[in-house]
Amino acid sequence: MRPRFHLAFPVRDLDSTRAFYVDVLGCGVGRSAPRWLDLDLAGHQLSAHVVDDHDAVAGRNAVDGDDVPVPHFGLILPWDAWQALADRLTAHGARFEIAPRVRFAGQVGEQATMFLRDPSGNCLEFKAFRDDTQVFAT
């Protein structure tokens, strides 16, 4: 079995967080309490914690013509699953930080990518590689 990651991240409220991660992204729900909620993102555990001062240090970094938000987290999906998620997000009226596109086209590491924010402003990236062996290619 491949190791799974766990990520705890700050949110403004659990209602909008649950609506986004469960209804829009399709995550499963785990344990919860009044100020936190565990979510199943493709077998990885996300723990959304309500924080009163949500403002976090953030920046941007240029990557292949995009102004990529930092920090961000997400998943590397198979190409077809990435396209299905892009279609699902578009159908839900998602506002993309960086719209679905192919980055590094025709180069080593060619990948589909998209960025969006959850209701608390946390940035997520979902990507897919045409050749999965190139995830760490240089």
C-alpha positions as CSV (number, residue, x, y, z in Angstrom):
1,M,0.0,0.0,0.0
2,R,1.3,3.5,-0.9
3,P,1.5,5.9,2.1
4,R,-1.2,8.4,2.3
5,F,-0.7,12.0,3.3
6,H,-2.5,13.9,6.1
7,L,-2.9,17.7,5.8
8,A,-4.5,19.9,8.5
9,F,-5.5,23.3,7.1
10,P,-7.3,26.4,8.3
11,V,-10.9,27.3,7.3
12,R,-13.4,30.0,8.2
13,D,-16.4,27.7,8.8
14,L,-17.3,24.1,8.4
15,D,-20.6,24.6,6.5
16,S,-19.0,26.2,3.4
17,T,-16.0,23.8,3.7
18,R,-18.3,20.7,3.8
19,A,-20.3,22.0,0.8
20,F,-17.2,22.6,-1.3
21,Y,-15.2,19.5,-0.5
22,V,-18.1,17.1,-0.3
23,D,-20.6,18.5,-2.8
24,V,-18.3,20.0,-5.4
25,L,-15.1,17.9,-5.1
26,G,-16.8,14.7,-4.1
27,C,-14.8,14.0,-0.9
28,G,-16.0,11.6,1.7
29,V,-16.5,12.6,5.3
30,G,-14.8,11.2,8.3
31,R,-14.9,12.2,12.0
32,S,-15.9,15.7,13.0
33,A,-16.3,18.0,15.9
34,P,-17.7,21.6,16.3
35,R,-14.4,23.1,15.0
36,W,-12.9,20.5,12.7
37,L,-13.8,18.0,10.0
38,D,-11.9,15.1,8.5
39,L,-12.3,14.6,4.7
40,D,-11.3,11.8,2.4
41,L,-9.6,13.2,-0.7
42,A,-8.9,10.1,-2.8
43,G,-7.8,8.1,0.2
44,H,-5.8,11.0,1.8
45,Q,-6.9,12.6,5.0
46,L,-7.6,16.3,5.1
47,S,-8.5,17.9,8.4
48,A,-10.2,21.2,8.1
49,H,-9.8,23.3,11.3
50,V,-11.8,26.4,12.0
51,V,-9.4,29.2,13.0
52,D,-10.5,32.6,14.1
53,D,-7.6,34.5,12.5
54,H,-7.5,32.9,9.0
55,D,-5.1,35.3,7.4
56,A,-2.0,33.2,6.4
57,V,1.3,34.1,4.8
58,A,0.9,33.7,1.1
59,G,2.7,34.5,-2.1
60,R,3.0,33.7,-5.8
61,N,5.6,32.1,-8.0
62,A,5.9,32.2,-11.8
63,V,5.6,28.8,-13.5
64,D,5.3,28.4,-17.3
65,G,3.5,31.7,-17.7
66,D,1.2,31.3,-14.6
67,D,1.3,33.3,-11.4
68,V,1.0,30.2,-9.1
69,P,-0.4,30.8,-5.6
70,V,1.7,29.5,-2.7
71,P,0.9,27.7,-0.5
72,H,-1.4,25.2,-2.3
73,F,-2.1,21.4,-2.2
74,G,-3.9,18.9,-4.3
75,L,-3.7,15.7,-6.2
76,I,-2.0,14.2,-9.2
77,L,-4.8,12.4,-11.1
78,P,-4.9,10.1,-14.1
79,W,-5.5,12.2,-17.3
80,D,-9.1,11.1,-17.8
81,A,-9.9,11.7,-14.1
82,W,-8.4,15.2,-14.3
83,Q,-10.6,16.0,-17.3
84,A,-13.7,14.6,-15.5
85,L,-12.9,16.8,-12.4
86,A,-12.3,19.9,-14.6
87,D,-15.8,19.2,-16.2
88,R,-17.4,18.7,-12.7
89,L,-15.9,21.9,-11.3
90,T,-16.9,23.9,-14.4
91,A,-20.5,22.5,-14.1
92,H,-20.5,23.6,-10.4
93,G,-19.5,27.1,-11.6
94,A,-16.1,27.0,-9.9
95,R,-14.1,30.2,-10.1
96,F,-10.6,29.1,-11.1
97,E,-7.5,30.8,-9.9
98,I,-5.8,29.3,-12.9
99,A,-8.2,27.8,-15.4
100,P,-7.7,24.2,-16.6
101,R,-4.8,24.1,-19.1
102,V,-1.8,22.1,-20.3
103,R,1.5,23.3,-19.0
104,F,4.9,22.5,-20.5
105,A,3.2,21.3,-23.7
106,G,5.5,19.1,-25.7
107,Q,8.2,19.2,-23.1
108,V,9.4,16.9,-20.3
109,G,6.9,17.0,-17.6
110,E,3.9,18.0,-19.8
111,Q,0.9,18.2,-17.5
112,A,-2.7,19.4,-17.2
113,T,-3.2,21.7,-14.3
114,M,-5.9,23.8,-12.6
115,F,-6.1,25.9,-9.5
116,L,-9.0,27.0,-7.4
117,R,-9.8,28.2,-3.9
118,D,-12.0,26.6,-1.3
119,P,-14.5,28.9,0.5
120,S,-11.9,29.8,3.1
121,G,-9.3,30.9,0.5
122,N,-7.1,27.8,0.6
123,C,-5.7,27.1,-2.8
124,L,-5.8,23.6,-4.4
125,E,-4.1,22.4,-7.5
126,F,-5.2,19.3,-9.4
127,K,-2.8,18.0,-12.1
128,A,-2.3,15.1,-14.5
129,F,0.7,14.0,-16.5
130,R,0.5,12.6,-20.0
131,D,3.3,10.3,-19.0
132,D,3.1,9.4,-15.3
133,T,6.8,8.4,-15.2
134,Q,7.6,12.1,-15.7
135,V,6.2,13.3,-12.3
136,F,9.7,13.9,-11.0
137,A,11.5,14.2,-14.4
138,T,14.0,17.0,-14.8
